[in-house]
C-alpha cells in the first residue's frame, strides 16, 4: 500500500481543504490498494477556522512540504542488540538479515551503531598484533566512535551530502523522542518521490513546497490551466464550475457512490464558500444542482446554511492586516508583470474607513516581500454582492474600469469573483 497525498493550494481556502478532504474519502473507497491522505500546505485564516469549527469539520492536517526526507529511507532493524553481549549475539542476525549496520542498546537506551567495518577493523587489528584471534570480543569492544545522528526531518539531499562526506557505513537517525532508526549508504542510491493529487489548483507556484520533486498523479480543478509537467499521462478533471467541491461530487456520482452525510456537509461547505452562497458569477447550474443534492443528504437548507457559515466570518478591522491580505492570495505573471490578487469576504463594507489605511500599508508590504510589481485586495460583501478593491501604487491602476472611491481604493458593485471578473480586468489593465 502506498501513500498518496491530496493537497490544495498554498494559501488554503474552504474549497481547497474541503475538496481535498472529500476526495480522499472517495479515493479510499474506490482504490483500497493505496492510502489517500488529505493535507493542507498552508495555514487557514481565522474565519475559515471558525467556520469549520462551527460545522464540526476537522480540516486536513498541515504538511509544510513534500521534499524527500530521511524518514522516507530510514531503516528500522527489529532485533535489539545489547551492548553487554558478545559477537556471538550478532551472528544469528547476520546469517538471516546480513545488515551492514546494527543498532546497539544499553537496556532501553540507544548506545550506537555497530557496523561490519567495526568488526573487520577489530579482527584485522588483533591479527596484526597477535597473529591470531583467540577470543570472541564483546559488543562494547567492537563499537567505534559514533558520529552526530541525522534527524528524520532532514532533507534527503542534505543528509546524502552529510553521509557521503563521512567514512561511516551507517548513521543513526533521531526524532523528537530520541532514536528512530538508521541509514546506510544503500538508502541513498535512489531518491524517493511522493505521489500527489492536486485539487483546486494546478500551477506549481501555488502548490505545496517541493512539488517539483513529486509525481503528480491527478489534477482536480476549476481554474485556468498552467499545469505542472508530468512524466506520464495522468487523470485531469478541470471544469469551468464555481467550486472544486462540485467536481468532486460529480466524481462521487460517476463512481456510483453517495457521499455520507459528513462528507456531503464538507462538500456543501466548499461549494457555498467558493460560490458565495451561489451568488458568484462563477456559479453554474451544475453547482446549484450539486448544492441542492448535498443539502438533502446532510439535512441542511442551502441558503440558511450559507448565511450561518458567513456569519462566522471575522470582520477585517479586528484581524492582522498582513495575515488577512495573504490568507487567500494568488500570484500571476502577465507580459513580465508580477501581480498578486487577494480576496477577503465580509458581511459589511460600512466599516471600510476604519481599516483601509492599515490594509493599504499591509498590501504594500506584501508586494515588496513577494517581489511583485502590483498587488490588489478585493474585499467582498457576500450579502450585498458588492466589492471594493485596494491597490498598491502602480501605473495599471489608471486602466481599471472601476470608479475610484479614494486614492488607491476602487468601487466594484456587482463584482464578486476574483477568477471570472477581477482577474480578466487586472490582466487587461496590465496589457493595455
C-alpha positions as MATLAB code, in Angstrom:
seq = 'XXXXXXXXXXXXXXXXXXXXXXXXXXXXXXXXXXXXXXXXXXXXXXXXXXXXXXXXXXXXXXXXXXXXXXXXXXXXXXXXXXXXXXXXXXXXXXXXXXXXXXXXXXXXXXXXXXXXXXXXXXXXXXXXXXXXXXXXXXXXXXXXXXXXXXXXXXXXXXXXXXXXXXXXXXXXXXXXXXXXXXXXXXXXXXXXXXXXXXXXXXXXXXXXXXXXXXXXXXXXXXXXXXXXXXXXXXXXXXXXXXXXXXXXXXXXXXXXXXXXXXXXXXXXXXXXXXXXXXXXXXXXXXXXXXXXXXXXXXXXXXXXXXXXXXXXXXXXXXXXXXXXXXXXXXXXXXXXXXXXXXXXXXXXXXXXXXXXXXXXXXXXXXXXXXXXXXXXXXXXXXXXXXXXXXXXXXXXXXXXXXXXXXXXXXXXXXXXXXXXXXXXXXXXXXXX';
ca = [
       0.000    0.000    0.000;
       1.356    3.409   -0.982;
       0.592    6.822    0.444;
      -0.809    9.429   -1.947;
      -1.256   12.962   -0.658;
      -4.153   15.148   -1.764;
      -3.402   18.837   -1.447;
      -4.966   22.151   -2.304;
      -3.064   25.389   -2.876;
      -0.561   27.025   -0.544;
      -2.967   29.641    0.820;
      -5.831   27.266    1.595;
      -9.442   28.424    1.438;
     -12.514   26.374    2.259;
     -12.966   24.952   -1.252;
      -9.345   23.839   -1.219;
      -9.387   21.998    2.099;
     -12.921   20.636    1.685;
     -12.256   19.221   -1.786;
      -9.058   17.557   -0.538;
     -10.828   16.004    2.438;
     -13.831   14.779    0.444;
     -11.804   13.469   -2.486;
      -9.693   11.430   -0.072;
     -12.912    9.770    1.140;
     -13.845    8.848   -2.432;
     -10.385    7.623   -3.430;
     -10.009    5.478   -0.313;
     -13.327    3.796   -1.167;
     -12.523    3.204   -4.837;
      -8.819    2.309   -4.513;
      -8.136    0.121   -1.456;
      -4.614   -0.668   -2.734;
      -3.406    2.809   -1.757;
      -3.932    5.180    1.149;
      -5.079    8.694    0.258;
      -4.175   11.387    2.772;
      -5.633   14.915    2.559;
      -3.245   17.677    3.657;
      -3.035   21.460    3.532;
       0.264   23.186    2.677;
      -0.595   26.441    4.461;
      -2.402   27.780    7.492;
      -6.109   28.567    7.478;
      -7.452   32.038    8.093;
      -9.193   32.647   11.405;
     -12.504   32.953    9.558;
     -12.026   29.579    7.876;
     -11.131   28.003   11.218;
     -14.239   29.467   12.831;
     -16.498   28.285   10.021;
     -15.113   24.742   10.093;
     -15.311   24.620   13.885;
     -18.950   25.754   13.800;
     -19.706   22.860   11.449;
     -17.658   20.313   13.431;
     -15.409   19.775   10.410;
     -11.785   18.888   11.123;
      -9.505   20.394    8.458;
      -6.787   18.261    6.842;
      -3.505   18.250    8.778;
      -0.793   20.765    7.918;
       2.088   19.485    5.800;
       4.706   22.097    5.033;
       6.373   20.360    2.083;
       6.845   17.102    0.222;
      10.591   17.206   -0.226;
      12.047   13.692    0.264;
      13.368   13.304    3.794;
      15.498   10.939    5.825;
      12.353    9.381    7.300;
      11.430    8.163    3.804;
      14.533    5.930    3.541;
      15.284    5.214    7.198;
      15.704    1.589    8.292;
      14.263    0.140   11.490;
      16.030   -3.070   12.410;
      13.700   -5.100   14.623;
      16.212   -7.025   16.750;
      17.759   -5.221   19.738;
      21.428   -5.953   20.402;
      22.579   -5.206   23.949;
      25.970   -3.627   24.486;
      26.817   -6.174   27.184;
      26.579   -9.090   24.769;
      29.304  -10.672   22.649;
      29.854  -11.006   18.930;
      28.000  -14.311   19.105;
      24.796  -12.347   19.600;
      25.244  -10.725   16.198;
      25.962  -13.965   14.361;
      22.342  -15.092   14.080;
      21.053  -11.756   12.796;
      23.851  -11.560   10.237;
      23.048  -15.011    8.899;
      19.410  -14.041    8.474;
      19.468  -10.349    7.519;
      23.071   -9.532    6.513;
      22.786   -5.949    7.804;
      25.671   -3.552    7.204;
      24.824   -1.798   10.481;
      23.020   -2.859   13.644;
      21.681   -0.611   16.451;
      23.020   -1.343   19.922;
      21.218   -0.570   23.191;
      22.201   -0.303   26.834;
      18.950   -1.581   28.295;
      16.323    0.643   26.678;
      18.833    3.430   25.980;
      20.290    3.719   22.488;
      24.071    3.267   22.635;
      25.169    3.460   18.990;
      25.579    1.554   15.744;
      27.893   -1.352   15.162;
      28.883   -1.979   11.544;
      30.660   -4.694    9.583;
      33.551   -2.229    9.282;
      33.829   -2.132   13.087;
      34.013   -5.927   13.251;
      36.526   -6.172   10.420;
      38.715   -3.433   11.914;
      38.850   -5.161   15.323;
      39.733   -8.529   13.781;
      42.429   -7.139   11.484;
      43.984   -5.171   14.330;
      44.195   -8.247   16.577;
      45.545  -10.407   13.768;
      48.270   -7.880   13.101;
      49.160   -7.579   16.803;
      48.729  -11.177   17.996;
      48.832  -13.251   14.822;
      45.543  -14.971   15.653;
      42.142  -14.381   17.218;
      41.875  -16.333   20.426;
      38.671  -14.906   21.877;
      35.285  -13.565   20.874;
      35.054   -9.834   21.616;
      32.189   -8.045   23.373;
      29.921   -5.641   21.536;
      31.294   -2.714   23.530;
      34.843   -3.574   22.380;
      33.807   -3.617   18.744;
      31.994   -0.298   18.675;
      33.897    2.707   17.405;
      33.292    6.418   17.897;
      29.810    7.482   16.804;
      29.040   10.449   14.549;
      26.321   13.034   15.101;
      22.951   11.493   14.219;
      20.670   12.705   11.454;
      17.084   13.806   12.046;
      14.003   12.239   10.498;
      13.043   15.651    9.062;
      16.409   16.307    7.422;
      16.078   16.703    3.668;
      17.181   13.654    1.690;
      19.703   15.574   -0.414;
      21.219   17.335    2.613;
      21.522   14.064    4.502;
      23.029   12.358    1.471;
      25.744   15.015    1.315;
      26.458   14.588    5.036;
      26.568   10.828    4.685;
      28.938   10.765    1.758;
      31.330   13.151    3.487;
      31.570   10.593    6.303;
      33.561    7.372    6.342;
      30.832    5.638    8.320;
      28.786    2.853    6.795;
      25.774    3.710    8.938;
      24.418    6.781   10.766;
      21.710    6.842   13.425;
      18.505    8.810   12.903;
      16.703   10.628   15.715;
      13.352   12.336   16.086;
      11.845   14.380   18.919;
      11.585   11.210   21.032;
      15.164   10.067   20.528;
      16.423    7.132   18.451;
      14.145    6.377   15.492;
      16.238    4.256   13.104;
      19.337    4.413   10.963;
      20.506    4.840    7.389;
      23.222    3.161    5.343;
      24.814    4.070    2.034;
      22.350    1.852    0.224;
      19.495    4.062    1.468;
      20.711    6.907   -0.730;
      21.067    5.066   -4.032;
      17.606    6.112   -5.257;
      15.819    9.373   -4.475;
      12.305    8.748   -3.120;
       9.358   10.614   -4.578;
       5.938   11.398   -3.121;
       2.769   10.816   -5.109;
       0.394   13.769   -5.059;
      -3.086   14.725   -6.279;
      -3.659   18.457   -6.780;
      -7.112   19.890   -6.057;
      -8.348   23.462   -6.568;
      -5.127   24.446   -8.347;
      -2.736   23.179  -10.980;
       0.068   25.751  -11.083;
       3.336   24.718   -9.408;
       3.857   28.204   -7.975;
       0.644   27.845   -5.955;
       1.284   24.292   -4.819;
       2.876   22.645   -1.833;
       6.613   23.235   -1.455;
       8.644   20.516   -3.142;
       6.048   19.761   -5.805;
       8.852   19.711   -8.381;
      10.235   16.570   -6.706;
       6.892   14.751   -6.595;
       4.940   12.590   -9.006;
       1.619   14.333   -9.687;
      -0.883   11.576  -10.454;
      -4.161   13.546  -10.739;
      -5.432   17.116  -11.016;
      -8.970   18.148   -9.998;
      -9.515   21.864  -10.607;
     -11.780   24.660  -11.825;
      -9.170   27.299  -12.702;
      -7.239   28.144  -15.848;
      -4.587   25.585  -16.770;
      -0.905   26.276  -16.271;
      -0.271   22.782  -15.064;
       2.819   21.120  -13.685;
       4.770   18.893  -16.060;
       4.300   15.160  -15.649;
       6.347   12.218  -16.917;
       3.298   10.075  -17.630;
      -0.305   10.712  -18.712;
      -2.497   11.450  -15.704;
      -6.179   11.868  -14.905;
      -7.263   15.523  -15.091;
     -10.763   16.785  -14.375;
     -10.751   20.532  -14.984;
     -14.172   22.075  -15.419;
     -15.379   25.712  -15.507;
     -17.542   25.349  -12.420;
     -17.915   27.517   -9.341;
     -16.228   25.112   -6.953;
     -13.801   22.202   -6.975;
     -16.131   20.512   -4.498;
     -18.770   20.388   -7.237;
     -16.352   18.419   -9.411;
     -15.609   16.056   -6.533;
     -19.338   15.488   -6.020;
     -19.661   14.719   -9.749;
     -16.878   12.149   -9.356;
     -18.794   10.518   -6.482;
     -21.775   10.213   -8.825;
     -19.693    8.831  -11.700;
     -18.450    6.110   -9.365;
     -21.992    5.310   -8.225;
     -21.284    6.373   -4.632;
     -23.477    8.587   -2.473;
     -21.412   10.679   -0.034;
     -22.132   10.026    3.621;
     -23.761   12.953    5.484;
     -20.473   14.203    6.972;
     -18.733   14.180    3.586;
     -21.787   15.823    1.996;
     -21.567   18.643    4.561;
     -17.866   19.082    3.755;
     -18.601   19.296    0.025;
     -21.501   21.684    0.579;
     -19.234   23.937    2.675;
     -16.711   24.206   -0.156;
     -19.380   24.955   -2.751;
     -21.134   27.600   -0.653;
     -17.816   29.247    0.243;
     -16.415   29.428   -3.291;
     -19.678   30.473   -4.957;
     -20.556   32.933   -2.168;
     -23.870   31.210   -1.416;
     -24.387   30.509   -5.139;
     -24.356   34.262   -5.925;
     -20.970   34.483   -7.618;
     -20.973   34.787  -11.445;
     -18.839   31.635  -11.493;
     -21.852   29.680  -10.234;
     -23.335   27.275  -12.769;
     -26.467   25.182  -12.817;
     -24.260   22.189  -12.024;
     -23.090   23.901   -8.817;
     -26.694   24.637   -7.887;
     -27.763   21.050   -8.525;
     -24.817   19.728   -6.501;
     -25.573   22.061   -3.587;
     -29.227   21.003   -3.616;
     -28.373   17.294   -3.637;
     -25.750   17.637   -0.908;
     -28.120   19.717    1.233;
     -30.643   16.895    1.079;
     -28.038   14.302    2.059;
     -26.753   16.211    5.093;
     -30.129   17.659    6.090;
     -29.380   21.353    5.547;
     -31.183   24.175    3.742;
     -28.733   25.765    1.317;
     -29.481   29.459    1.918;
     -29.670   29.125    5.700;
     -26.520   27.013    5.708;
     -24.641   29.673    3.732;
     -25.823   32.589    5.861;
     -24.885   30.713    9.027;
     -21.457   29.981    7.562;
     -20.671   33.567    6.646;
     -21.993   34.860    9.955;
     -18.809   33.318   11.376;
     -16.646   35.449    9.085;
     -14.367   37.691   11.111;
     -14.502   41.420   10.397;
     -11.342   42.857    8.842;
     -10.821   45.625   11.391;
     -10.159   43.053   14.129;
      -7.707   40.992   12.055;
      -3.995   41.423   11.487;
      -3.925   43.221    8.101;
      -0.966   41.377    6.584;
      -2.314   37.999    7.660;
      -5.715   38.835    6.172;
      -4.194   40.023    2.875;
      -2.188   36.820    2.417;
      -4.860   34.389    3.654;
      -6.251   33.908    0.126;
      -3.608   35.435   -2.120;
      -2.612   34.249   -5.591;
       0.122   35.494   -7.881;
       0.084   35.739  -11.674;
       2.554   36.861  -14.324;
       1.320   38.668  -17.435;
       3.692   40.195  -20.002;
       6.514   40.187  -17.496;
       4.429   41.884  -14.794;
       4.035   40.001  -11.490;
       0.755   40.765   -9.777;
      -0.761   39.389   -6.587;
      -4.533   39.268   -6.046;
      -6.081   38.653   -2.642;
      -9.698   38.344   -1.629;
     -11.474   38.614    1.718;
     -15.169   38.067    2.391;
     -17.076   40.255    4.840;
     -20.718   40.833    5.716;
     -20.491   44.639    5.632;
     -18.413   47.342    3.976;
     -19.703   50.113    6.221;
     -16.577   49.987    8.387;
     -14.095   50.124    5.470;
     -12.825   53.559    6.504;
     -11.782   52.197    9.895;
      -9.186   49.815    8.467;
      -8.494   50.717    4.816;
      -5.293   52.681    5.532;
      -3.795   49.832    7.556;
      -4.683   47.355    4.828;
      -3.147   49.517    2.099;
       0.085   49.609    4.107;
      -0.040   45.827    4.596;
      -0.716   45.291    0.889;
       2.422   47.276    0.024;
       4.489   45.202    2.454;
       3.167   42.001    0.902;
       4.040   43.344   -2.564;
       7.627   44.079   -1.546;
       8.129   40.783    0.325;
       6.946   38.768   -2.673;
       8.827   40.745   -5.305;
       5.621   41.831   -7.058;
       5.067   44.778   -9.358;
       1.451   45.232   -8.306;
      -0.770   43.890   -5.531;
      -4.523   44.254   -5.087;
      -7.037   43.101   -2.497;
     -10.718   42.590   -3.263;
     -12.978   42.895   -0.212;
     -16.357   41.340   -0.955;
     -19.616   41.798    0.913;
     -21.228   38.416    0.279;
     -24.651   39.609    1.401;
     -24.975   42.716   -0.788;
     -22.929   41.354   -3.751;
     -20.644   44.373   -3.659;
     -16.842   44.645   -3.512;
     -14.141   47.269   -3.151;
     -10.590   47.000   -4.458;
      -7.498   48.155   -2.578;
      -4.399   48.614   -4.733;
      -0.719   49.368   -4.337;
       0.562   52.325   -6.338;
       1.068   51.122   -9.922;
       0.513   52.586  -13.362;
      -2.122   49.973  -14.294;
      -4.472   51.421  -11.651;
      -5.405   54.119  -14.179;
      -6.580   51.447  -16.646;
      -9.108   49.877  -14.270;
     -12.722   50.424  -15.280;
     -13.937   50.704  -11.692;
     -14.930   54.019  -10.128;
     -12.409   55.451   -7.688;
     -13.681   55.962   -4.136;
     -10.444   57.281   -2.674;
      -6.768   57.154   -3.571;
      -5.891   53.513   -4.316;
      -9.455   52.363   -3.452;
     -11.979   51.453   -6.163;
     -15.702   50.654   -6.053;
     -16.859   47.361   -7.600;
     -20.659   46.977   -7.445;
     -21.774   43.528   -8.552;
     -18.222   42.147   -8.649;
     -17.791   39.015   -6.539;
     -15.464   36.687   -8.437;
     -11.714   37.092   -8.460;
     -11.338   34.470  -11.167;
     -14.115   35.454  -13.560;
     -14.454   39.209  -13.004;
     -11.378   40.718  -11.347;
      -8.564   38.688  -12.917;
      -9.573   39.486  -16.544;
      -9.823   43.175  -15.608;
      -6.376   43.139  -13.998;
      -4.789   41.330  -16.945;
      -6.428   43.784  -19.369;
      -5.095   46.743  -17.361;
      -1.593   45.290  -17.499;
      -1.730   44.580  -21.212;
      -3.387   47.755  -22.439;
];
